[in-house]
Amino acid sequence: MKKFTKIRGFVLLTTLFVTLSTTKREALGYDILSNFGRTGLLEIPTAYVIQDGHLAFGTSYVYPYLRFYGNVGFFPGLELGGDITEIRDVVVKGGIWTGYGFYKDKAFFAKYQILPETEKFPAIAVGWDDFHGTKLFESKYFVISKYIDTGIPQNVTIGYSTGVLKGPLFGSEILLHPKFSFITEYAPIKKSKYFGLEDKKIRSKWNFGLKWQPLSWAQFVLSYQRGKEIGLNVNVNMPMGKPWLPHKPRYFVLTKRDVYLIKHNKQTAFFESALKRLDFEYPAVYVKGNTLYIEYSNKGYFYESVALRKALSIFRVVYFPNVKKVVIVLKEKNIPVTEIELPGYLINAYLKGQITYKELLNRAGYTIAPNYKPKIDLKLSNPQITGAIKLRTFLNDPSGALKYKLSYDVGVREYFLNNFIFDAKVILPIKNNIYSVVPPLMKHPVRSDIDKYLNNKHPDIPTLAVSYVSPIAKGTFVGVSAGYNELMFAGVGGDVIHFFGDGRFAAGFGGDWVRKRDSEHPLRLKNYGFHDLYVSAHYVTTYPELHFTVKAGRFLAGDKGVRFEVSRVVKGFEVGFWYTYSDTSDFTGANKNYHDKGVFVAVPLRMFKWRDTKQVGYYSISPWTRDVGQLAGRPLDVYRLLMDKMPFYLKDKAGASE
């Protein structure tokens, strides 16, 4: 009873401080990431959240838990993340799990800040740890945090939690120095619910720690927890998409030939030459009546809005007499995607600084999928040859928690006959330890035999296909791919996509008819196949930039349902997840009642280069490989291929830089 009275008194006193304080919070660097990976102190959460558009990841160890985690400011006030926990002293053994080692668990967490902190009022947040899967570390909580400077400046947190953290919780981060703070907390750990602690003695629910932040993006927390354990937490925090190297902008310098062309009224030839030097492909510039036509394909700029601004900059050194209107056609190689119509007086006003670039774009006229025949007849493009080190992972198989394939992937993409695209990729293995002791889940598996396709020690051919992309009506495109479209299937598949209005919303339908490939012989097919059919819808918000995709229909295994995909994009850096809900009542084993899910990240390589580039690296991970909720892959996604050239995206990214 005395202990309860002390706790209640502490809560009342802390609440009084929070309520009466009217001082603005002083954060030291970025907020502490707890042992679990979400913002907090050591074990308990706080009402603060990771900065919007920031990505954090790190590792922590407090016996018996070794964790690797990631956290993202997915939306203002919303943080999402997950971790993998290895539990020391809990060994998985027996049957196919022999040799697996310590128990490992995957968990996801979410926190939403209902109210941000102000000078008078505290921050208030709710959250849910480990809300999906085994839920070994599940907690639901409500917390209040406030900066106070009565006596010692500190960030105080109180709250209540149910689950493995059960009961009142409270703590404080005492601000000692711009790089140091002292942490104290009361963590109401429910030992009987905390997997791995059931037989361990918890001497105290009071934890203490010292945070050291030597750099704005790096944090170290040394702790003493449960009255006997020494812990360490190391993490980094960075804004998504921020270049690590300063970019060198592209300029064209007037040459003697340029001056000659301009003086001899060969402005169109000069304009084409300038476009090529600014890293544009297949440019054509010509005058028809009182209209100047400019067509090009952006080769070197991540954003089409930046590329367009570069093209317009050429008007600063050249003049076209008698031209009243300028029509600019944005192409994907030689495929017309968007036509932009600009009165000459608007361009002049922009060049004179009388209107902004965004105002120029807002006042332009646009046509998506224009009825336009490019002046250039592209028989065969310059081949795009790529080569990169690729890491493919196969996680949490009973034969071992971490399996991987390291390879060098070589790819070739060739555009020909204006609308056709040839794709070929070769995987050259460097190191591969992937194998599984789990048999496929079906007689004719869709994806549950993926280990057979990843464990090849010989070179493999994941892609050998031809695609066709073309506008077919105003606002509407078709994209079809045929051949060895992906590592596991060969066949034909495609989409018809219609972009409404300025392209922010799009809808369509698509499907695939495929045969299963032989995992041992790259070009051989098996004697059974699958098909999928779906309708799709896409939407992109302005700020924060969120991408929504929904596909509803029949999946490859015959199950019917809906696939949701949501991602957040900041300066081209994309983090997202997918979730599929389908009817699996006709399936057995692990396929039954399973909903395919996963997370993915797309990293713009412009972050690591001196010059802007369109190249992007992708990585995705799914917690389990199942046969339900699966769609066939293709060498290109027609929606993604065209979306960045839509009018809405040009206007949204008017302020983007090279």
Long-range contacts (C-beta under 8 A, 24 or more apart in sequence): 7-168, 7-186, 10-170, 10-186, 11-158, 11-168, 11-170, 14-156, 14-158, 14-170, 14-172, 15-158, 17-146, 17-148, 17-150, 17-156, 18-122, 18-144, 18-145, 18-146, 18-148, 18-156, 18-158, 20-150, 21-146, 21-147, 21-148, 21-149, 21-150, 22-119, 22-120, 23-119, 23-147, 23-148, 23-149, 24-119, 24-147, 25-117, 25-146, 25-147, 25-155, 26-147, 26-153, 26-175, 27-155, 28-173, 28-175, 28-178, 28-179, 28-181, 28-211, 28-213, 29-179, 29-213, 29-216, 29-219, 30-54, 30-56, 30-213, 30-216, 30-217, 30-219, 30-237, 32-173, 32-181, 32-183, 32-211, 32-219, 32-221, 33-58, 33-69, 33-71, 33-219, 33-233, 33-235, 33-237, 34-60, 34-233, 35-60, 35-62, 35-65, 35-67, 35-223, 35-231, 35-233, 36-60, 36-67, 36-69, 36-83, 36-107, 36-109, 36-129, 36-137, 37-67, 37-69, 37-70, 37-71, 37-81, 37-82, 37-83, 37-109, 38-71, 38-79, 38-81, 38-109, 38-111, 38-127, 38-129, 39-71, 39-79, 39-111, 41-157, 41-171, 41-173, 41-183, 41-185, 41-207, 41-209, 42-171, 42-183, 42-185, 42-187, 42-207, 42-209, 42-221, 42-223, 42-225, 42-231, 42-233, 43-165, 43-185, 43-187, 43-189, 43-207, 43-225, 44-143, 44-157, 44-159, 44-161, 44-165, 44-169, 44-170, 44-171, 44-185, 44-186, 44-187, 45-111, 45-125, 45-127, 45-129, 45-141, 45-143, 45-157, 45-159, 45-161, 46-123, 46-125, 46-143, 46-145, 46-155, 46-157, 46-171, 47-113, 47-117, 47-122, 47-123, 47-124, 47-125, 47-143, 47-144, 47-145, 47-157, 47-159, 48-113, 48-117, 48-123, 48-125, 48-145, 48-155, 49-73, 49-77, 49-78, 49-79, 49-111, 49-112, 49-113, 49-125, 50-79, 50-237, 51-237, 51-239, 52-76, 52-77, 52-544, 53-239, 53-240, 53-544, 53-568, 53-570, 54-237, 54-238, 54-239, 54-240, 55-237, 55-238, 55-239, 55-240, 55-573, 55-575, 56-81, 56-235, 56-236, 56-237, 56-238, 57-235, 57-236, 58-219, 58-233, 58-234, 58-235, 58-236, 59-233, 59-234, 59-235, 60-221, 60-231, 60-232, 60-233, 60-234, 61-231, 61-232, 61-233, 62-223, 62-225, 62-229, 62-230, 62-231, 62-232, 63-88, 63-229, 63-231, 64-88, 64-89, 64-90, 64-196, 64-197, 64-200, 65-196, 69-235, 72-240, 72-568, 72-575, 74-568, 74-575, 75-544, 75-546, 75-568, 76-544, 77-112, 77-113, 77-114, 77-116, 78-110, 78-111, 78-112, 78-113, 79-110, 79-111, 80-108, 80-109, 80-110, 80-577, 81-108, 81-109, 81-110, 82-106, 82-107, 82-108, 82-109, 82-599, 83-107, 83-109, 85-136, 85-137, 86-401, 87-195, 87-196, 88-196, 89-196, 90-195, 90-196, 95-398, 96-398, 96-399, 96-437, 96-438, 97-398, 99-399, 99-400, 100-398, 100-399, 100-400, 100-401, 101-400, 101-401, 103-196, 104-396, 104-401, 105-133, 105-134, 105-136, 105-137, 105-195, 106-133, 106-134, 106-396, 106-623, 107-133, 107-134, 107-136, 107-137, 108-132, 108-133, 117-145, 117-146, 117-147, 122-146, 129-163, 129-164, 133-623, 136-164, 136-195, 137-163, 137-164, 137-194, 137-195, 138-163, 138-164, 139-163, 139-164, 139-165, 139-166, 141-165, 141-169, 143-169, 157-185, 161-188, 163-190, 163-193, 164-189, 164-190, 164-193, 164-194, 165-189, 165-190, 166-190, 166-193, 173-211, 179-212, 179-213, 179-214, 180-210, 180-211, 180-212, 180-213, 181-210, 181-211, 182-208, 182-209, 182-210, 182-211, 183-207, 183-208, 183-209, 183-210, 183-211, 183-221, 183-223, 184-208, 184-209, 187-225, 189-226, 202-226, 202-227, 203-227, 203-228, 239-570, 239-571, 240-568, 240-570, 240-571, 240-573, 240-575, 241-570, 241-571, 241-572, 241-573, 241-604, 241-607, 242-571, 242-607, 243-606, 243-607, 243-608, 244-607, 244-608, 245-608, 245-609, 245-610, 246-610, 247-606, 247-609, 247-610, 247-611, 247-612, 247-657, 247-658, 248-610, 248-611, 249-658, 250-278, 250-279, 250-300, 250-310, 250-611, 250-612, 250-658, 252-277, 252-278, 252-314, 254-317, 262-317, 262-318, 267-318, 267-319, 267-320, 270-318, 271-314, 271-318, 274-314, 275-311, 275-314, 278-310, 278-311, 278-314, 280-307, 280-311, 281-333, 281-381, 281-382, 282-331, 282-333, 282-334, 282-374, 282-376, 282-378, 282-381, 284-374, 284-375, 284-376, 286-375, 287-320, 287-323, 290-322, 290-323, 290-324, 290-325, 291-323, 291-324, 291-325, 291-326, 291-327, 292-320, 292-323, 292-325, 292-326, 292-327, 293-327, 293-329, 293-375, 294-326, 294-327, 294-328, 294-329, 295-328, 295-329, 295-331, 295-336, 295-372, 295-374, 295-375, 295-376, 296-328, 296-329, 296-330, 296-331, 297-330, 297-331, 297-332, 297-333, 297-334, 298-330, 298-614, 299-614, 300-611, 300-612, 300-613, 300-614, 301-612, 301-614, 301-658, 302-572, 302-604, 302-606, 302-612, 302-613, 302-614, 302-656, 303-572, 303-644, 303-653, 303-656, 304-330, 304-644, 304-645, 304-649, 304-650, 304-653, 305-361, 305-649, 305-650, 305-651, 305-653, 305-654, 305-656, 306-612, 306-653, 306-656, 306-657, 306-658, 308-340, 308-650, 309-357, 310-658, 312-347, 312-350, 312-351, 315-347, 315-351, 316-351, 329-370, 329-372, 329-374, 330-645, 331-374, 332-469, 332-641, 332-642, 332-645, 333-378, 333-381, 333-415, 333-421, 334-374, 334-376, 334-378, 334-381, 334-415, 334-418, 334-419, 335-418, 335-419, 335-469, 335-470, 335-471, 336-369, 336-370, 336-372, 336-374, 336-471, 337-368, 337-369, 337-471, 337-477, 337-642, 337-645, 338-366, 338-367, 338-368, 338-370, 338-503, 338-645, 338-646, 338-647, 338-650, 339-366, 339-367, 339-370, 339-372, 340-364, 340-365, 340-366, 340-647, 340-650, 341-365, 341-366, 341-367, 356-654, 357-654, 358-651, 358-654, 358-655, 361-647, 361-650, 361-651, 361-654, 362-651, 364-647, 366-502, 366-647, 367-474, 368-474, 368-475, 368-499, 368-503, 368-646, 368-647, 369-471, 369-472, 369-473, 369-474, 369-475, 369-476, 369-477, 369-499, 370-471, 370-474, 371-471, 371-474, 374-418, 377-418, 378-415, 378-416, 378-417, 378-418, 379-416, 379-417, 380-414, 380-415, 380-416, 381-414, 381-415, 381-416, 383-412, 383-413, 383-414, 384-411, 384-412, 384-413, 384-414, 385-410, 385-411, 385-412, 386-410, 386-411, 386-412, 386-413, 387-411, 388-617, 389-430, 390-427, 392-434, 392-454, 393-621, 394-434, 394-436, 394-450, 394-451, 394-454, 395-621, 396-623, 397-435, 397-436, 397-437, 397-438, 397-451, 398-436, 398-437, 398-438, 399-435, 399-436, 399-437, 400-433, 403-433, 403-434, 403-435, 404-431, 404-432, 404-433, 404-434, 405-429, 405-431, 405-432, 405-433, 405-434, 405-454, 405-455, 406-430, 406-431, 406-432, 407-432, 411-463, 419-468, 419-469, 419-470, 420-466, 420-467, 420-468, 421-466, 421-467, 421-468, 421-469, 421-635, 421-636, 422-465, 422-466, 422-467, 423-463, 423-464, 423-465, 423-466, 423-467, 423-635, 423-636, 424-461, 424-463, 424-464, 424-465, 425-461, 425-462, 425-463, 425-464, 426-459, 426-460, 426-461, 427-456, 427-459, 427-460, 427-461, 427-462, 428-459, 429-456, 429-457, 429-458, 429-459, 429-460, 432-456, 432-457, 441-589, 441-590, 441-591, 441-626, 441-627, 442-557, 442-587, 442-591, 442-627, 444-516, 444-528, 445-627, 446-530, 446-556, 446-557, 446-627, 446-628, 446-630, 447-488, 447-625, 447-626, 447-627, 447-630, 448-590, 448-591, 448-625, 448-626, 448-627, 449-519, 450-488, 450-625, 451-625, 452-519, 453-487, 453-488, 453-517, 453-519, 456-519, 456-520, 459-522, 460-487, 460-522, 461-522, 461-523, 462-486, 462-487, 463-635, 464-523, 465-634, 465-635, 467-634, 467-635, 467-636, 469-636, 469-638, 469-641, 472-496, 475-499, 475-500, 477-638, 477-642, 478-638, 479-636, 479-638, 479-641, 481-634, 481-635, 481-636, 484-517, 484-522, 484-523, 485-512, 485-514, 485-632, 485-633, 485-634, 485-635, 486-632, 486-633, 486-634, 486-635, 487-517, 487-633, 488-516, 488-517, 488-633, 489-514, 489-515, 489-516, 489-517, 489-530, 489-632, 489-633, 490-514, 490-515, 490-517, 490-525, 491-515, 491-529, 491-632, 493-632, 493-634, 494-634, 494-638, 495-536, 495-638, 495-639, 497-536, 497-538, 497-638, 497-639, 497-642, 499-642, 499-646, 501-648, 502-646, 502-647, 502-648, 502-651, 503-643, 503-646, 503-647, 503-648, 503-649, 504-539, 504-540, 504-646, 504-648, 505-537, 505-538, 505-539, 506-537, 506-538, 506-539, 506-639, 506-643, 507-535, 507-536, 507-537, 507-538, 508-535, 508-536, 508-639, 509-533, 509-534, 509-535, 509-536, 510-534, 510-536, 511-553, 512-556, 512-631, 512-632, 512-634, 514-556, 514-632, 530-556, 530-557, 530-632, 531-556, 532-556, 532-630, 532-631, 532-632, 534-563, 534-631, 536-639, 538-639, 538-643, 540-643, 540-648, 540-649, 540-652, 542-652, 544-568, 544-570, 545-569, 545-570, 545-652, 547-574, 547-576, 549-639, 551-631, 555-580, 555-582, 555-628, 555-629, 555-630, 555-631, 556-627, 556-630, 556-631, 556-632, 557-587, 557-591, 557-627, 557-628, 557-630, 558-586, 559-583, 559-584, 559-586, 559-587, 559-628, 559-629, 561-629, 563-596, 563-629, 563-631, 567-600, 571-604, 571-656, 572-602, 572-604, 572-606, 572-616, 573-601, 573-602, 573-603, 573-604, 573-607, 574-600, 574-601, 574-602, 575-599, 575-600, 575-601, 576-600, 576-601, 580-628, 580-629, 581-629, 582-628, 582-629, 584-628, 587-627, 587-628, 590-624, 590-626, 591-626, 591-627, 591-628, 594-624, 594-626, 594-628, 594-629, 595-628, 595-629, 596-622, 596-626, 596-628, 596-629, 596-630, 597-622, 597-623, 598-622, 598-623, 612-658
